């Protein structure tokens, strides 16, 4: 089943939350080494980039698992094979193009820096320096072990999960035959999502939880307004956990909350509260949809590195005081997202076929 067959409210909700998550990813990557000596900057980083932003990647994996296994509940394995084939266009092709463009960027960087020395302060370091000397080493690093477009580690691991999806499909389908099976599988997946034994097993845990949610016939997540008290409690707990860790970061308290609790409470909270508040706010909905901002989430994700890493340092060429760094940290992700959206609009109008290929038809 395609996303077009989802309830319109759920389809729109996933687009909104995905855009919210890409903003959080931008906050994760907007880190100023120059701000490490300032307490206020580290407090803000703990609140955003190393706080509330923890929910972004697991929620992406959760949504990816939900969408991948959507419509496979009572269908033969051939449906899964069809979805694997579609991911060649939507995941593999963008992954290859984005990494190829980043490889070209870093290959050209020394030459550009030689003729334009002023650009050097804007580049933290050339990622190819971590790849080894040989071309095989560089290609292996650029398209797999890095990858050179480092934000695409998410897509790399997601593609591995897609390869494993037939096996995961049989496990999920068998478990979803009964409530007991669902509970037992959730008990097996929860430690992976909570303890994060490895990055890939952590990703698989959240991906499979998304599949378990959509394939089980016992619970529905399409209308969560009845769970409003739980949503409010989860949001309050999430912000309390984030604040505790931020205060701990600057030494005001001697206590720390495991990030998994931020993730769990944050995901539950925003998923429920969206239905209770934002989902009913037609004015906000019309405003954002008129700007088509949701349609460029994947484009922003693909291009934000290395360009945001350069963009965030531009104000520091004028001043790198504590106040400037704090303001930059708070505003750069939002400003970059808006600018990237307009670039995406222009790119889509000027080169529609390449844009469609680059973004996997999104």
N, C-alpha and C positions, 0 to 999 in steps of 0.2 A: 504494500500500500504506500502511496506517495504522500508527501506532506500535504498535497491539495485535498486529500480525503480526511484529513484531521478536522475536528471542529474548528471553525474560523477563529474562535476565541483562543483556543489552545495554540494554533499556528501563530497568531499575533503575539501571544504571550511569550512564546519561545524566541521570536525575533526581538522583542523588547529586552528580555533578560539576557540574550546573547550580546546585544549592544551594550547593556550595562556591564557585562562581564569583560568586554574588550576594553572598556574604560578602566576597569580595575587592573587588567593586564598592563595597560599603559602606565598606571601608577607603580606597578611592580618594577617596570623597566626605567622609570624616571628616578634614577638614584644618582645623587651628587656626592662624589668622593670629597669634594670641597666642603660639604656640609657636615662631615663626620665630627668636626671640632665644635659644632654648634649644637647645644642641647635641644633647642627648639626644633631644629631640622630633624634630629633623630627621633624626637617625639612624634613629629608629623609622619615620618617614614613608618614608625611603629603603628600608627593609627591606620594608615592607608596601605602603602606598599607591602608592609609586613604585618598587616592586621586584617581589615575587612576584605582586602584583595585576596586573601587565602581562599575565598569561596569560588573564585573565578574558574580556575582550571578544573577542579572536580565537578563543578556544575556543567562545564563544557563537556566533560566525559559522560556525565549522567545524561545530558540531552542527546549526545551522539549515540549512546547505547539505546536510548528510548526511540530515537528516529530510525536507527538501523533495524531494530527488531519490530518496529511498528508494522502491523499487517502480516506478520509471520506466525501469529498465534496458532492458527489452525491450517496453515498452508504447508505444502511439501518443501523439502530442502531446496528445490529449484528456485524458490523465491529468494532464498539467501544468496544463491549463486548469482542471480540477477542483480541483487543489491551490490555484491562484490564488484561486478562488472561496471556498474554506474560509478563506483568510487574511484575507478581509474581516471575518469574525467574530473570528478569533483575534488579528489584528494591528490592522486599521484601526479597528474599534469601540473596543477598549481605548485606543488612541492618542487618538482624538477625545474620549472621556469624560475621560481623565486630564488632557489639556490644558485641557479646558473647566473642570474643577474647579480646576485651578491658576490659570487666568485669573480665575475667581471669587474665589479666595483672595487674589490680589494686588490685585484691584479693591477688595476689602473691607478690605485691610490698613491703608490710611491712616485710615479711619474707626475701626477698632478701636484703632489706636495713639493716636488722638486722645483716646479715652475711657479707654484703659488704657495710660498711658505706660510702665508697667513692662515691657511686651512689646517695646519698641523695641530694647533690647540683644540680644534673642534673634534678631532679623532682620538679616542681613548687609546686604541692600539689596533694594529692590523691583525685580524683574526687568523689570517693565513700563517702567521708566525707560530701558531700552535699546531700546525698541520704536518710538519716535517719538511724535508727538503725535496723529496722526489714528487713527480707528478701523480704517481699512484697514491701516495700519502695525501696529497692535496685533494685529489678527487674523492678519496674515501672519507676524508674529514668533511669536505664540502657537502657531500650528498648523503652521508650516513652518520658517522660518529659525532660530528659537531651538532647539527649541521651548521654550515657557515651562516645561513639565516637562522640564528640560534633559536628564535621563537618557534621554529617549525619542528622542534623536537616533539611537540604535541601531535602534529600531523604524522610524523614518522611512527610514533608509538601507536597512534590510532590506526594507521595502515596495517601494522602488525596484528592488531586486534581484529581488523576486518579479515585478514588472512585466516585467523583462528576462528572466525565467526561460525563456520559450520559445526565445529565441536561445541562452541558455546551455545549454539542454537539447540542442539540435542540435550545439553545439560539443563538449560532453562526450560525447555519444553517438558522434560521429564519431571523437573521439580514442580512445575506449575500445574501438575495433575491434581494436586491436593494442597490444602492449607498447610499441612505438616511439612510437605516438601518445600513449599515456599519459605516457611520459617527456618527450616534447616539450612537451605541455601543462603538465606540472608545471614544466618549465624556464621556461615563459612566465609561469606564475602565481607562482612563487617570488620573483622580484624585486618584484612588487607587495606580497607579504606581508612581505618583508624590508625594502625601502627606504621603503615607505609614501609614494609620490609625492603622493597626496592621501588624505584620510580615506576617501573613497568607494571609490577604486581598491584601497586596502588592504583594506576590507571585502569587496569583490568577490573579491579574491584568496583570502581565507580561506574565503568562502562557496563558491567554485568548487572549492577543494581538498577541502572536505567532500563536494561532489557527485562529484568524481573518485574519492574513496575508496569511495563506495557504488556507483558505476556500473561501476567496472572489475571484470573477472572474475578478476584475477590475484592479488590479495592480500585477506586477510580480517583484520578487526580485532576479531572477536567473542571471541577467546580469545588473549590475549597472554602467557600464562605462560611460553611458550618464549623470550620476549624479555626475561626478567627481568634478565640482566646489563646489557642496553642501558637498561632502565628505571632501574636503580640508578645507572648512570653518568650518565644524563640528570638525575636528581634531584640528585645531588651537584654536577654542573656548574651547574645552575640556582641552587642555593643559594650556590655559590662566586661566580657572577656577581653575584647580588644583594648579597652581602656586600662584594664589591669596590666596587660602586657606592655602597653605604652609607658605607664608609670614605672613599671619594673625596669624598662630599658634605660630610663634616665635616673634610676637609683632611688626613687621616692618610696618604693615598697620592695619587699624581698619576697615576691611571690610571682609565679608564672603559670599561665594556663596553656595546656597543650593545644596547638593550632587546630587539631581535629575537632575540638569542641566549638571553635569559631566556625569551622566549615559546616558541621552538622546543624548547629543552631541557625546559622546564616542562611543555608539553603532552605531549610524548612520554613524559616520566617519569611523570606522574600517570595517564596513560591505561594504561600497562603495569602500574605498581605497584598500581593498583586491583585488577586481576585477580589479582595475585600475593598480595595481603594482604587488603585490605578485602573483596573479593568473596568470600573464604572465611570471613570472620569472622561467623558467624551470630548471635552474641550482640549485637554492635554493630548489625548489620543489623536485628534484631528490635526493639532498643531505639529506634532512630531511626524506623523505620517505624511503631511503635506510637504515636509522637508525631505522626505524619503530617506531619512537618516538610517533606518534599519537596514536598508538594502546594501549598505557599504561596509557592514561589519567585517566581512571576510577580507575585503580589499584593504581596510585599515590594518587588519591583522597581518596581512602578507607584506605590506610595505613599511611598517612602523620601525623596523630595524633594517638598515642602519640610520635611516633618515631622522627618526626622533632623537637618536643619540647625538646627532649633530645639532638638530634644532634646539634641544634643551640647553646647549652650551652657548648659544648666541648671546643671551642677555649677560652672561658672565664675562664677555669680552669688554663690557662697559663697567660692571661692578660685580664683585663676588662677596658682598657683605652678607651678614646673617639674614637681614630682612629681604634682600633680593633673592637669596637662595630659597627662603621659605615661600615667598610669593611665587617663584618659578615652579617650585615643587607642586604647589596647589593648583596652578593654572595651566602649566605646559601640557599635561595630558588632554585636557578639555580643548584647548586651542588647537593642538595638533590633530585631534579627532575631527574637528570642524574643518580645518584646512585640508586634511586628507580626504574628507568627504567631497569637497569641491573639486579637488584634483581628480577623484574618481569619477565625478560627473563629467568633467571635461574630457577625461581619458575615454570614458564610455561613449561619448558623442563623437569623438574624433576617430577612435579606433575600435568600433564596436565588436568586431570579430576577435581581435586580440584580447580585448578586455574580457569577453565572455570566456575565452580559452584560459586566460590567466586566473580568473576567479572561479573556474570550474562551472560556469553557467549560473552563478549566484547573482 
